[in-house]
Amino acid sequence: MSRTQIFALLVAAAGSMYVQYAYAFEKNGETAIFTFSLRFPQCGNYDEPKRSECEGEREAFDIDGIVERMAATLSF
């Protein structure tokens, strides 16, 4: 199964960041597209040590891996 991340759009709002994702998966000549939005806190709004903790969690968050696991459950 091949994956293509079509786009990730970042929009900031008061205290939060919203990221809109789109992924396309091709399998056996068929294509599935996942589109979704996620809300993340703006880590810069926090004081230390919460800011560093927030930034570490954000860096460790693996959306590609999560989407890959979801796509692996698809059946065409």
DODOVEX-612456 format. One record per atom (N, C-alpha, C): residue number from 0; chain; x, y, z. Coordinates in nm, 4 decimals. Layout:
<papas>
+------+-------+----------+----------+----------+
| resi | chain |     east |    north |       up |
+------+-------+----------+----------+----------+
|  NUM |     A |        X |        Y |        Z |
...
+------+-------+----------+----------+----------+
</papas>
This chain:
<papas>
+------+-------+----------+----------+----------+
| resi | chain |     east |    north |       up |
+------+-------+----------+----------+----------+
|    0 |     A |   0.0864 |  -0.1165 |   0.0000 |
|    0 |     A |   0.0000 |   0.0000 |   0.0000 |
|    0 |     A |   0.0906 |   0.1221 |   0.0000 |
|    1 |     A |   0.0667 |   0.2129 |  -0.0916 |
|    1 |     A |   0.1460 |   0.3353 |  -0.0938 |
|    1 |     A |   0.0673 |   0.4504 |  -0.0324 |
|    2 |     A |   0.1408 |   0.5406 |   0.0340 |
|    2 |     A |   0.0778 |   0.6539 |   0.1025 |
|    2 |     A |   0.1354 |   0.7825 |   0.0480 |
|    3 |     A |   0.0479 |   0.8809 |   0.0341 |
|    3 |     A |   0.0894 |   1.0159 |  -0.0013 |
|    3 |     A |   0.0209 |   1.1123 |   0.0923 |
|    4 |     A |   0.1006 |   1.1960 |   0.1597 |
|    4 |     A |   0.0392 |   1.3022 |   0.2397 |
|    4 |     A |   0.0142 |   1.4161 |   0.1429 |
|    5 |     A |  -0.1122 |   1.4467 |   0.1209 |
|    5 |     A |  -0.1489 |   1.5486 |   0.0243 |
|    5 |     A |  -0.1174 |   1.6867 |   0.0791 |
|    6 |     A |  -0.1574 |   1.7135 |   0.2031 |
|    6 |     A |  -0.1251 |   1.8436 |   0.2618 |
|    6 |     A |  -0.1452 |   1.8416 |   0.4119 |
|    7 |     A |  -0.0817 |   1.9375 |   0.4760 |
|    7 |     A |  -0.1050 |   1.9661 |   0.6172 |
|    7 |     A |  -0.1093 |   2.1173 |   0.6285 |
|    8 |     A |  -0.2208 |   2.1709 |   0.6706 |
|    8 |     A |  -0.2423 |   2.3150 |   0.6798 |
|    8 |     A |  -0.2513 |   2.3537 |   0.8268 |
|    9 |     A |  -0.1713 |   2.4510 |   0.8671 |
|    9 |     A |  -0.1676 |   2.4958 |   1.0059 |
|    9 |     A |  -0.2390 |   2.6291 |   1.0185 |
|   10 |     A |  -0.3314 |   2.6371 |   1.1144 |
|   10 |     A |  -0.4012 |   2.7617 |   1.1449 |
|   10 |     A |  -0.3921 |   2.7824 |   1.2958 |
|   11 |     A |  -0.3500 |   2.9005 |   1.3372 |
|   11 |     A |  -0.3376 |   2.9309 |   1.4799 |
|   11 |     A |  -0.4562 |   3.0139 |   1.5256 |
|   12 |     A |  -0.5018 |   2.9839 |   1.6462 |
|   12 |     A |  -0.6100 |   3.0595 |   1.7089 |
|   12 |     A |  -0.5724 |   3.0792 |   1.8552 |
|   13 |     A |  -0.6510 |   3.1524 |   1.9266 |
|   13 |     A |  -0.6209 |   3.1843 |   2.0664 |
|   13 |     A |  -0.5934 |   3.0588 |   2.1479 |
|   14 |     A |  -0.4660 |   3.0343 |   2.1768 |
|   14 |     A |  -0.4279 |   2.9229 |   2.2621 |
|   14 |     A |  -0.4165 |   2.7884 |   2.1951 |
|   15 |     A |  -0.4566 |   2.7765 |   2.0697 |
|   15 |     A |  -0.4538 |   2.6477 |   2.0013 |
|   15 |     A |  -0.4020 |   2.6613 |   1.8589 |
|   16 |     A |  -0.3531 |   2.5492 |   1.8086 |
|   16 |     A |  -0.3176 |   2.5378 |   1.6671 |
|   16 |     A |  -0.4063 |   2.4281 |   1.6086 |
|   17 |     A |  -0.4609 |   2.4524 |   1.4935 |
|   17 |     A |  -0.5426 |   2.3532 |   1.4244 |
|   17 |     A |  -0.4675 |   2.3121 |   1.2989 |
|   18 |     A |  -0.4482 |   2.1812 |   1.2832 |
|   18 |     A |  -0.3779 |   2.1297 |   1.1668 |
|   18 |     A |  -0.4750 |   2.0414 |   1.0902 |
|   19 |     A |  -0.4909 |   2.0723 |   0.9638 |
|   19 |     A |  -0.5787 |   1.9938 |   0.8776 |
|   19 |     A |  -0.4913 |   1.9039 |   0.7911 |
|   20 |     A |  -0.5204 |   1.7757 |   0.7905 |
|   20 |     A |  -0.4405 |   1.6769 |   0.7190 |
|   20 |     A |  -0.5235 |   1.6106 |   0.6100 |
|   21 |     A |  -0.4554 |   1.5671 |   0.5057 |
|   21 |     A |  -0.5179 |   1.4826 |   0.4033 |
|   21 |     A |  -0.4136 |   1.3810 |   0.3572 |
|   22 |     A |  -0.4523 |   1.2559 |   0.3576 |
|   22 |     A |  -0.3653 |   1.1471 |   0.3133 |
|   22 |     A |  -0.4411 |   1.0660 |   0.2092 |
|   23 |     A |  -0.3695 |   1.0200 |   0.1092 |
|   23 |     A |  -0.4278 |   0.9308 |   0.0087 |
|   23 |     A |  -0.3508 |   0.7992 |   0.0120 |
|   24 |     A |  -0.4237 |   0.6891 |   0.0043 |
|   24 |     A |  -0.3647 |   0.5560 |   0.0047 |
|   24 |     A |  -0.4122 |   0.4814 |  -0.1189 |
|   25 |     A |  -0.3190 |   0.4179 |  -0.1866 |
|   25 |     A |  -0.3529 |   0.3383 |  -0.3042 |
|   25 |     A |  -0.3250 |   0.1924 |  -0.2722 |
|   26 |     A |  -0.4222 |   0.1086 |  -0.3027 |
|   26 |     A |  -0.4070 |  -0.0350 |  -0.2811 |
|   26 |     A |  -0.4891 |  -0.1076 |  -0.3857 |
|   27 |     A |  -0.4250 |  -0.1949 |  -0.4573 |
|   27 |     A |  -0.4927 |  -0.2765 |  -0.5595 |
|   27 |     A |  -0.5702 |  -0.1910 |  -0.6586 |
|   28 |     A |  -0.5128 |  -0.0788 |  -0.6971 |
|   28 |     A |  -0.5773 |   0.0075 |  -0.7961 |
|   28 |     A |  -0.6882 |   0.0952 |  -0.7413 |
|   29 |     A |  -0.7166 |   0.0863 |  -0.6124 |
|   29 |     A |  -0.8190 |   0.1684 |  -0.5483 |
|   29 |     A |  -0.7510 |   0.2745 |  -0.4614 |
|   30 |     A |  -0.8184 |   0.3867 |  -0.4403 |
|   30 |     A |  -0.7636 |   0.4941 |  -0.3582 |
|   30 |     A |  -0.8603 |   0.5295 |  -0.2469 |
|   31 |     A |  -0.8054 |   0.5405 |  -0.1266 |
|   31 |     A |  -0.8810 |   0.5885 |  -0.0111 |
|   31 |     A |  -0.8159 |   0.7190 |   0.0330 |
|   32 |     A |  -0.8975 |   0.8150 |   0.0739 |
|   32 |     A |  -0.8466 |   0.9439 |   0.1193 |
|   32 |     A |  -0.8986 |   0.9695 |   0.2602 |
|   33 |     A |  -0.8066 |   1.0007 |   0.3509 |
|   33 |     A |  -0.8411 |   1.0398 |   0.4878 |
|   33 |     A |  -0.8224 |   1.1897 |   0.4981 |
|   34 |     A |  -0.9226 |   1.2600 |   0.5476 |
|   34 |     A |  -0.9087 |   1.4024 |   0.5789 |
|   34 |     A |  -0.9587 |   1.4235 |   0.7211 |
|   35 |     A |  -0.8843 |   1.5016 |   0.7978 |
|   35 |     A |  -0.9216 |   1.5267 |   0.9361 |
|   35 |     A |  -0.8443 |   1.6465 |   0.9881 |
|   36 |     A |  -0.8919 |   1.7017 |   1.0987 |
|   36 |     A |  -0.8266 |   1.8141 |   1.1653 |
|   36 |     A |  -0.7947 |   1.7749 |   1.3088 |
|   37 |     A |  -0.6819 |   1.8247 |   1.3583 |
|   37 |     A |  -0.6422 |   1.8033 |   1.4970 |
|   37 |     A |  -0.6130 |   1.9377 |   1.5617 |
|   38 |     A |  -0.6455 |   1.9470 |   1.6893 |
|   38 |     A |  -0.6172 |   2.0685 |   1.7658 |
|   38 |     A |  -0.5027 |   2.0394 |   1.8615 |
|   39 |     A |  -0.4038 |   2.1283 |   1.8614 |
|   39 |     A |  -0.2888 |   2.1182 |   1.9499 |
|   39 |     A |  -0.2772 |   2.2469 |   2.0305 |
|   40 |     A |  -0.2282 |   2.2377 |   2.1535 |
|   40 |     A |  -0.2062 |   2.3606 |   2.2306 |
|   40 |     A |  -0.0867 |   2.4374 |   2.1738 |
|   41 |     A |  -0.0889 |   2.5679 |   2.1893 |
|   41 |     A |   0.0279 |   2.6489 |   2.1540 |
|   41 |     A |   0.1213 |   2.6461 |   2.2744 |
|   42 |     A |   0.2239 |   2.5655 |   2.2641 |
|   42 |     A |   0.3147 |   2.5422 |   2.3768 |
|   42 |     A |   0.3805 |   2.6710 |   2.4254 |
|   43 |     A |   0.4008 |   2.7662 |   2.3366 |
|   43 |     A |   0.4640 |   2.8918 |   2.3735 |
|   43 |     A |   0.3836 |   2.9731 |   2.4726 |
|   44 |     A |   0.2576 |   2.9383 |   2.4923 |
|   44 |     A |   0.1738 |   3.0101 |   2.5889 |
|   44 |     A |   0.1982 |   2.9652 |   2.7324 |
|   45 |     A |   0.2715 |   2.8534 |   2.7506 |
|   45 |     A |   0.2951 |   2.7995 |   2.8834 |
|   45 |     A |   0.4280 |   2.8497 |   2.9390 |
|   46 |     A |   0.4372 |   2.8537 |   3.0702 |
|   46 |     A |   0.5635 |   2.8796 |   3.1382 |
|   46 |     A |   0.6395 |   2.7477 |   3.1523 |
|   47 |     A |   0.7699 |   2.7584 |   3.1741 |
|   47 |     A |   0.8500 |   2.6396 |   3.2019 |
|   47 |     A |   0.8093 |   2.5830 |   3.3373 |
|   48 |     A |   0.8120 |   2.4558 |   3.3599 |
|   48 |     A |   0.8583 |   2.3493 |   3.2716 |
|   48 |     A |   0.7490 |   2.2939 |   3.1803 |
|   49 |     A |   0.6261 |   2.3431 |   3.1965 |
|   49 |     A |   0.5141 |   2.2932 |   3.1156 |
|   49 |     A |   0.5387 |   2.3159 |   2.9663 |
|   50 |     A |   0.6036 |   2.4269 |   2.9309 |
|   50 |     A |   0.6320 |   2.4558 |   2.7893 |
|   50 |     A |   0.7190 |   2.3463 |   2.7288 |
|   51 |     A |   0.8268 |   2.3103 |   2.7969 |
|   51 |     A |   0.9166 |   2.2055 |   2.7457 |
|   51 |     A |   0.8456 |   2.0712 |   2.7371 |
|   52 |     A |   0.7642 |   2.0403 |   2.8364 |
|   52 |     A |   0.6868 |   1.9157 |   2.8347 |
|   52 |     A |   0.5927 |   1.9132 |   2.7154 |
|   53 |     A |   0.5234 |   2.0226 |   2.6922 |
|   53 |     A |   0.4305 |   2.0344 |   2.5791 |
|   53 |     A |   0.5041 |   2.0178 |   2.4464 |
|   54 |     A |   0.6159 |   2.0862 |   2.4322 |
|   54 |     A |   0.6938 |   2.0774 |   2.3082 |
|   54 |     A |   0.7460 |   1.9366 |   2.2852 |
|   55 |     A |   0.7883 |   1.8691 |   2.3921 |
|   55 |     A |   0.8348 |   1.7312 |   2.3800 |
|   55 |     A |   0.7248 |   1.6371 |   2.3349 |
|   56 |     A |   0.6060 |   1.6548 |   2.3896 |
|   56 |     A |   0.4925 |   1.5715 |   2.3488 |
|   56 |     A |   0.4574 |   1.5964 |   2.2028 |
|   57 |     A |   0.4610 |   1.7203 |   2.1618 |
|   57 |     A |   0.4279 |   1.7559 |   2.0235 |
|   57 |     A |   0.5289 |   1.6947 |   1.9262 |
|   58 |     A |   0.6574 |   1.7025 |   1.9616 |
|   58 |     A |   0.7613 |   1.6455 |   1.8754 |
|   58 |     A |   0.7521 |   1.4936 |   1.8676 |
|   59 |     A |   0.7102 |   1.4298 |   1.9765 |
|   59 |     A |   0.7008 |   1.2839 |   1.9803 |
|   59 |     A |   0.5745 |   1.2312 |   1.9120 |
|   60 |     A |   0.4771 |   1.3173 |   1.8887 |
|   60 |     A |   0.3499 |   1.2760 |   1.8290 |
|   60 |     A |   0.3725 |   1.2384 |   1.6836 |
|   61 |     A |   0.3413 |   1.1146 |   1.6486 |
|   61 |     A |   0.3698 |   1.0601 |   1.5156 |
|   61 |     A |   0.2393 |   1.0379 |   1.4388 |
|   62 |     A |   0.1886 |   1.1445 |   1.3792 |
|   62 |     A |   0.0619 |   1.1324 |   1.3065 |
|   62 |     A |   0.0750 |   1.0401 |   1.1858 |
|   63 |     A |   0.1907 |   1.0430 |   1.1185 |
|   63 |     A |   0.2087 |   0.9540 |   1.0028 |
|   63 |     A |   0.1952 |   0.8077 |   1.0444 |
|   64 |     A |   0.2555 |   0.7712 |   1.1575 |
|   64 |     A |   0.2466 |   0.6334 |   1.2049 |
|   64 |     A |   0.1044 |   0.5942 |   1.2403 |
|   65 |     A |   0.0315 |   0.6849 |   1.3020 |
|   65 |     A |  -0.1080 |   0.6577 |   1.3376 |
|   65 |     A |  -0.1918 |   0.6361 |   1.2122 |
|   66 |     A |  -0.1739 |   0.7234 |   1.1145 |
|   66 |     A |  -0.2505 |   0.7114 |   0.9900 |
|   66 |     A |  -0.2122 |   0.5834 |   0.9158 |
|   67 |     A |  -0.0846 |   0.5476 |   0.9156 |
|   67 |     A |  -0.0414 |   0.4223 |   0.8520 |
|   67 |     A |  -0.1107 |   0.3018 |   0.9161 |
|   68 |     A |  -0.1198 |   0.3017 |   1.0487 |
|   68 |     A |  -0.1863 |   0.1898 |   1.1175 |
|   68 |     A |  -0.3355 |   0.1871 |   1.0854 |
|   69 |     A |  -0.3980 |   0.3022 |   1.0757 |
|   69 |     A |  -0.5397 |   0.3077 |   1.0384 |
|   69 |     A |  -0.5584 |   0.2532 |   0.8974 |
|   70 |     A |  -0.4727 |   0.2965 |   0.8064 |
|   70 |     A |  -0.4852 |   0.2528 |   0.6673 |
|   70 |     A |  -0.4640 |   0.1023 |   0.6526 |
|   71 |     A |  -0.3802 |   0.0456 |   0.7375 |
|   71 |     A |  -0.3552 |  -0.0985 |   0.7298 |
|   71 |     A |  -0.4801 |  -0.1798 |   0.7597 |
|   72 |     A |  -0.5789 |  -0.1184 |   0.8236 |
|   72 |     A |  -0.7026 |  -0.1906 |   0.8561 |
|   72 |     A |  -0.8052 |  -0.1820 |   0.7436 |
|   73 |     A |  -0.7765 |  -0.1021 |   0.6404 |
|   73 |     A |  -0.8717 |  -0.0875 |   0.5300 |
|   73 |     A |  -0.8819 |  -0.2148 |   0.4485 |
|   74 |     A |  -1.0011 |  -0.2429 |   0.4035 |
|   74 |     A |  -1.0175 |  -0.3532 |   0.3089 |
|   74 |     A |  -1.0965 |  -0.3006 |   0.1897 |
|   75 |     A |  -1.0496 |  -0.3342 |   0.0739 |
|   75 |     A |  -1.1130 |  -0.2887 |  -0.0520 |
|   75 |     A |  -1.1810 |  -0.4056 |  -0.1184 |
+------+-------+----------+----------+----------+
</papas>
